[in-house]
Amino acid sequence: MTSNPTHGTERTDWPERSLDHVWYPYAQMRDMAPPVPVAGVEGTRIRLADGRELVDGTSSWWSACHGYRHPHIMEAVHRQLDVLPHVMLGGMTHEPVVRLGERLAAKAPGDLAHTMFTDSGSVAVEVALKMARQYWDNRGETQRDTFIAFENGYHGDTAGCMGVSDTYRDLRPRFTGLAHEHLTVPLPAEEGPCALERVLAEHGDRIAGVIIEPLIQGAGGMLVHSPKVLRRAADLAQAAGTLFIADEIATGFGRTGSLFACEQAGAEPDIMCLSKALTGGTMAMAATMATEQVFAGFHGDDESTALMHGPTFTGNPLAAAAANASLDLFETEPRVAQAAALEAQLTEELVPLGELPGVVDVRIKGAMGAVQVASDRHKDWMRHRFVEHGVWIRPLGDVVYVTPPLTLAAEDLSRLTDAMGRVVREAFA
Ligand SMILES: *Cc1c(COP(=O)(O)O)cnc(C)c1O
């Protein structure tokens, strides 16, 4: 019996059983309802175990930018699987990762030419923080041990990331020794005096880097700032002689209406983090990119100045093949124009919801649309109700938002915005 590979799959109680052994993300497990059972995905649809289909409003946490199972990515991954699914990058290399490194360097802002590949966004940020610290250490500026981050910022869930994530502000004291306190300031205004300028003037020689989510602060509440604000943060950091770190894990690959959000501000980060849509939502992969100057700061006579990081699956060939295929699609299909079209339609269909009772604010940037409501107490009910309306939308606290695949058809986007209006009306009637 136990060797039967299909054992258990004919039973239909697996959503309930899952609660016994699968620890779900960000969930109170004691009284969690069974999650929505998914049988398959295709394009912009999520097919449930009972045959129902949902229009996807999430891209599975911003990742499936081309929709699910795009044939071009599928074919590239299948081909790679047959030849070289994995090999270590310690002392060896392979063509897919080389090509990906070259292509990211060609597309990234400024001269971000050198990429360390990892497997999740949080680790890409950990690498960025280590990279910045060691860059200064290699130059003898060992006192630069502090980062500046912004209010409402989020940069991942691992130890170092918690230290620079304002979303962990209240939790950090419970992780003493793991989550180091750095400096947190409000985003600068477009002009006039600001805290960032003041803190840099006062503590500049202690600062290892300034880290920001360009244009959209995601997990902190889908907050949007202007390219001028982003540019000012970059200019202030770089004028003060510290490193400007752009966390484009959510915003990268077209989401904000340009391939990278930094492009809209003409900002050229010293270090940039990528993940989420890097493989088109197919595979876990992340990247930390550095400029020529940062990279050169690690040159020396032996390993003592080398970047001491290397995940087992760094540069995984399957993920690299998926990422290369995803980049092909950005070159051959009009993804960035599609994001702009989604922005126009989101503006037309979501801005009127600002008039509804219970709605506090409506925010749109590129292919991200958010409706902030008066309280988070309906969020679980709303998620359930969205499924009944045939869409997959997962509110974040008091923010009901969509980050759909950039390939979503106009009538399907209307189904999402229509459901948002209905469910918010029902919740706050
Ligand atoms: C999602 C996210 C991360 C963390 O990425 P994971 O892959 O979940 O570890 C970091 N920064 C930003 C801006 C993100 O949106």
The ligand as a Gaussian input file, in Angstrom:
#p B3LYP/6-31G(d) Opt

LIG

0 1
 C        7.657000      39.627000      -1.393000
 C        8.679000      40.643000      -1.080000
 C        9.883000      40.306000      -0.436000
 C       10.173000      38.902000       0.045000
 O       10.218000      37.973000      -0.977000
 P        9.962000      36.420000      -0.630000
 O       10.175000      35.725000      -1.925000
 O        8.576000      36.322000      -0.120000
 O       10.976000      36.043000       0.395000
 C       10.810000      41.298000      -0.221000
 N       10.582000      42.567000      -0.601000
 C        9.455000      42.929000      -1.223000
 C        9.267000      44.346000      -1.657000
 C        8.452000      41.984000      -1.469000
 O        7.299000      42.357000      -2.038000

